[in-house]
């Protein structure tokens, strides 16, 4: 119930509770339904701009040294991005990362 519920709504809620029914204010039902839907639907992982860039280059078949050279970073930095991608995508290799990224619409 909400603090602005009418006397009739409060009485009905008390009677419903006494009969073992669940009581939810009508104003809250839409928000609760949206929250349930959002939690039920798996959301795409949040990737940083750099992780997306590395992912797209992996999808094009570029090697870690090539990616590092083109992005002006150390190969170890690219490897770190790749490991984070694997964790966020729930995969363990490049092919699976690309396949999962395609499935989720993450590639440019």
N, C-alpha and C positions, 0 to 999 in steps of 0.2 A: 504494500500500500504506500501511497505517497501522502505527504502532509496536506496536499490540497484535495484529497479524496473527499467525496460527499458523504454525508451521514448514511445515505442508503448504501453506498459502496462499502463503507466500513461495516455496517450491519451484515450485509451479504457475505463479506469476507470472514467475519466472525462465525457466522452460521456454517459456511463452507469448511472452515478450519475445524469446527466442532464435529463435522461429518468426515474428517480425515482427508479432505481435498486440498490440493495445492492452490495457493492464492498468489496471483501475480497481477499487478496493476496493468490494465490494458495499455497504458502509455509506455510500459516497459517491454511489452511482448515483441514489438518490432526490433528493438535494439538487441534483445536476447537472441532472437532468431538470427540476426545478422552476425552476432558474435559466434554462435554455434556453427554457422556456415563457414565463417572465416577460419575457425580452428579446425574444421573437418577437411577443408581443402588445403592440400600441401602447397605452400608458397615457394616460388623460385628463390634460391639463395640470393642474398645481397652480395654482389661482387663489386669490388672497387673498380674505378676506371682502369687502373693498371692491370688488374686481374682480368678484366674483359679484353684488354688489348693483348695480353699474353695468351688468353684462351683462343682468340681469333687467329693469332699467328700459329698456335699449335694446330688448329683446325686446317690451316693452309699447309701444314707439313714442315714448318720451319723448325730447325734444331735449336737447342738452348743457346749455343754460342752465337748463332745467327740472330736470334731474338735479342740477346744481350748486346750485341754490336749495334743493332738498329735502334735500340732503346737507350743506348749509352749508359748501361748499368753492368755490373759484374754478373758473370754466369751464376754465381751463388745466389744473387738477388732473384734472378729468374727462377732458379730452382725453388726458392722460398715461395714465390708466387704460385708455382705449379703445385707445390705441396698444399698450400692453402686452398687452391682450386679443388684438388682431390678431396680434401676434408669437407668443403662446402657442398660439393656435388655428390659426395658419398661414393666415390669411386677410387680405384687404386692404380689406374694406368691411363695413358694418353688417349687411347682409342675409346675407352669407356667414358672419359671426360668429354670428348667430342660428341659421342653418341648422346650422352645425358644433356649436354648443352643444346644439341639440336632438338631433343625431345621437349625441352623447356623453353625453346625459342630464344636462347641467349646469344646466338651468333649473329654477327652483322652480315 
